[in-house]
C-alpha cells in the first residue's frame, strides 16, 4: 500500500510541471479612456447619451493595433461609431490638452491622435508605465471646424490598443450647453470615471462645480452634496 502511495505521489509531482506549462499565462489588463475633452464613451458613462453597455465600462474599448474605429472593432460597443447619435461637441482652440484616465496602468508604447486618416500627434513612452492620469497637448494644425479626433493608446507588450473618439469644434462653439459640454466654462467637463479631490473644479450642465472632498462617480447637483455649485458659466 505504501509503495503505491509513493508511486502516485511521484507521478503527480512529475505531471504538475507539465500542467503548469500547458496552462495559458494570465494576460495583463490595461484600461483607460479620454475624459477631457469629453470622449464619446465618457459621455455614455455620464449619461449624456444613451449608449447601452459601454455606459458601465468606458475604459474597455480595446482592439488590435492599427484600427480606425471608435469602438476598437468591438461589436458590443458599435454605437460609438454612430456619428449621428447626438454626441456633444467640445469647443476647443487651435490646440488643446487631452486627458486620459487610466484604471489599469499597463506599459505603453505610443499615444496617437488622428483626424480622418491624418496623424496630428504622437507621444512615445518607450515602454514606461503611465500614471493614473495622462495629459497630452495636441496642436490641430490646419484643421478647423467640427472634427472627430481618434485617440489611441498603444500597449507596449501586447498587440492591442485602446481607442477613444472625441468630437470637437476647433475654433468654434459646441452647440447648446448640456451635461458634459463645457459651453463657455473654463473647467474641464465632469467625468463619471475620474477621481476628484477637494478643491477640484469641473463643468456640468453649464455650471462650474467645486468638489468639497474626494469623490468619484457622483454627479454634480445630486448625491451626497460633495459638489458646490459655483454658478453658471460666463
C-alpha positions in Angstrom: 0.0 0.0 0.0 2.8 2.4 1.0 4.6 1.6 -2.3 1.5 2.5 -4.3 1.1 5.8 -2.5 4.8 6.7 -3.1 4.4 5.9 -6.8 1.2 8.0 -7.1 3.0 11.0 -5.4 5.9 10.7 -7.7 3.7 10.6 -10.8 1.8 13.6 -9.5 5.0 15.6 -8.9 6.2 14.8 -12.4 2.8 15.7 -14.1 2.4 19.0 -12.2 5.2 21.0 -14.1 3.7 19.7 -17.4 0.3 21.0 -16.4 1.7 24.3 -15.3 3.5 24.8 -18.6 0.3 23.9 -20.6 -1.9 26.4 -18.8 -2.3 29.8 -20.5 -0.5 32.6 -18.9 -2.8 35.3 -17.5 -3.0 38.3 -19.8 -2.1 41.7 -18.3 -5.0 44.1 -18.4 -4.8 47.7 -19.3 -7.8 50.1 -19.4 -8.4 53.8 -20.0 -10.2 56.4 -21.9 -10.2 60.1 -22.7 -12.1 62.1 -20.1 -11.4 65.7 -21.4 -12.4 66.9 -23.9 -15.3 64.6 -23.2 -15.0 61.5 -25.4 -17.9 59.5 -26.7 -17.6 56.8 -24.1 -17.1 59.4 -21.4 -20.5 60.9 -22.4 -22.0 57.5 -22.3 -20.7 56.9 -18.7 -22.0 60.3 -17.6 -25.5 59.6 -19.1 -25.3 62.4 -21.6 -26.0 60.0 -24.4 -27.8 56.6 -24.2 -25.2 54.1 -25.3 -26.0 50.7 -23.7 -23.3 48.5 -22.2 -20.4 51.0 -22.7 -22.0 53.1 -20.0 -20.6 50.7 -17.4 -17.2 50.2 -18.9 -15.9 53.3 -20.8 -12.4 52.1 -20.1 -12.8 48.8 -22.1 -12.7 50.0 -25.7 -9.9 47.7 -26.7 -8.9 46.1 -30.0 -6.0 45.2 -32.2 -3.5 47.9 -33.0 -3.9 49.9 -36.2 -7.7 50.2 -36.3 -9.5 53.4 -37.1 -12.9 52.8 -35.4 -14.2 54.4 -32.3 -15.3 51.0 -31.0 -11.9 49.4 -31.4 -13.6 46.8 -33.6 -15.7 45.6 -30.7 -19.3 44.9 -31.8 -20.6 45.3 -28.3 -19.6 48.9 -28.4 -20.6 49.6 -32.0 -22.8 52.6 -31.0 -19.6 54.6 -30.6 -19.1 54.5 -34.4 -22.5 56.2 -35.0 -21.8 59.8 -35.9 -25.5 60.7 -35.9 -26.1 59.7 -32.3 -26.1 63.2 -30.9 -22.6 63.4 -29.3 -21.8 66.6 -27.5 -19.3 68.7 -29.4 -16.4 70.1 -27.4 -15.4 73.6 -28.3 -11.6 73.9 -28.5 -8.9 76.3 -29.6 -6.1 75.6 -32.2 -4.5 73.3 -29.6 -5.9 71.6 -26.5 -4.9 69.2 -23.8 -6.3 65.7 -23.9 -6.7 63.9 -20.6 -6.7 60.1 -20.3 -7.9 58.4 -17.1 -6.1 55.0 -16.6 -7.7 52.3 -14.5 -5.0 49.7 -15.2 -1.6 51.2 -15.8 -0.1 48.9 -18.4 3.2 49.7 -20.0 2.9 52.0 -23.0 4.4 52.1 -26.5 2.8 55.3 -28.0 -0.2 57.6 -27.8 -1.5 58.7 -31.1 -4.1 61.2 -32.3 -5.8 61.2 -35.7 -8.3 63.4 -37.7 -9.6 61.4 -40.6 -6.5 59.5 -41.9 -4.1 62.1 -40.8 -2.0 61.7 -37.7 -1.8 65.0 -35.9 0.3 64.0 -32.8 2.3 61.1 -31.4 3.9 60.7 -27.9 6.4 57.8 -27.4 6.6 56.4 -23.8 9.1 53.7 -24.8 7.5 51.0 -22.6 7.1 53.1 -19.5 4.2 52.6 -17.1 1.8 55.6 -17.2 0.4 57.4 -14.2 -3.3 57.2 -13.3 -3.9 60.4 -15.4 -2.1 61.2 -18.6 -2.1 64.6 -20.4 -1.1 65.5 -23.9 -1.2 68.9 -25.5 -2.2 68.4 -29.2 -2.0 71.1 -31.9 -4.6 70.7 -34.6 -2.5 72.3 -37.4 -4.6 73.3 -40.4 -7.8 71.6 -39.2 -10.7 73.7 -38.1 -14.5 73.5 -37.5 -16.2 70.3 -36.4 -13.9 67.2 -36.4 -13.8 63.8 -34.9 -10.5 63.0 -33.2 -9.4 59.4 -32.8 -7.1 59.0 -29.7 -5.2 55.7 -29.5 -3.3 54.2 -26.6 -0.9 51.5 -27.9 0.1 49.0 -25.3 3.8 48.1 -25.2 3.8 44.3 -24.7 0.6 43.2 -26.3 -0.9 43.5 -29.8 -3.8 45.6 -28.6 -4.6 49.3 -28.2 -7.3 51.3 -26.5 -9.5 53.8 -28.5 -11.4 57.0 -27.8 -13.2 59.3 -30.2 -13.7 62.9 -29.3 -16.0 65.3 -31.2 -14.5 68.8 -31.3 -15.2 72.1 -32.9 -11.8 73.7 -33.5 -12.1 77.5 -33.1 -15.8 77.4 -32.7 -18.7 76.7 -30.3 -20.1 73.4 -29.4 -23.9 74.0 -29.7 -26.3 74.2 -26.8 -24.6 73.7 -23.4 -25.6 70.4 -21.7 -24.1 67.8 -19.4 -20.6 67.1 -20.4 -20.5 70.1 -22.7 -18.4 73.0 -21.2 -20.0 75.8 -23.3 -18.2 78.9 -22.1 -16.9 77.2 -18.9 -13.1 77.1 -18.4 -13.0 74.0 -16.2 -12.9 70.5 -17.8 -16.2 68.6 -18.2 -17.1 66.3 -15.3 -16.3 62.7 -15.9 -18.0 59.8 -14.1 -14.8 57.7 -14.1 -12.4 60.4 -12.9 -11.3 60.8 -9.3 -11.6 64.3 -7.8 -10.1 65.7 -4.7 -11.4 68.6 -2.6 -11.0 71.9 -4.4 -11.0 70.4 -7.9 -13.4 72.2 -10.3 -15.4 70.7 -13.2 -18.1 71.8 -15.7 -21.5 70.2 -15.8 -24.9 71.4 -17.2 -23.5 74.8 -18.0 -22.3 75.4 -14.4 -18.9 75.3 -12.7 -18.7 72.9 -9.7 -16.1 72.5 -6.9 -15.5 69.3 -5.0 -15.7 69.6 -1.2 -13.8 66.3 -0.7 -12.7 63.2 -2.5 -15.3 61.8 -4.9 -15.8 59.6 -7.9 -18.9 58.9 -9.9 -21.2 61.4 -8.0 -22.9 63.6 -10.5 -22.7 67.4 -9.7 -26.0 68.5 -8.3 -27.0 65.1 -6.9 -26.0 62.6 -4.3 -24.2 63.5 -1.1 -23.7 67.2 -1.8 -20.0 66.7 -2.4 -20.2 69.3 -5.3 -20.5 73.0 -4.6 -22.3 74.9 -7.4 -20.2 78.0 -8.2 -22.9 79.3 -10.6 -23.5 79.3 -14.4 -20.5 79.8 -16.8 -19.9 83.3 -18.1 
